[in-house]
């Protein structure tokens, strides 16, 4: 499992708090109340990206919502 996903799964934000992980390219993972949401995950291999994605589509099996 991807270490970023592992870390996010292990974090338990306090009540009325969230955990946020920036994925680059304006993409984020957010965890609140035990639910993980991926916002606009750009995972396509693209030579025009400044930084390659460090998360693959296979890493999203533990994500509850992708939007």
Secondary structure as GFF3:
##gff-version 3
##sequence-region A 1 67
A	DSSP	alpha_helix	3	10	.	.	.	ID=ss1
A	DSSP	beta_strand	19	24	.	.	.	ID=ss2
A	DSSP	beta_strand	27	32	.	.	.	ID=ss3
A	DSSP	beta_strand	35	39	.	.	.	ID=ss4
A	DSSP	three_ten_helix	57	62	.	.	.	ID=ss5
A	DSSP	beta_strand	65	66	.	.	.	ID=ss6
###
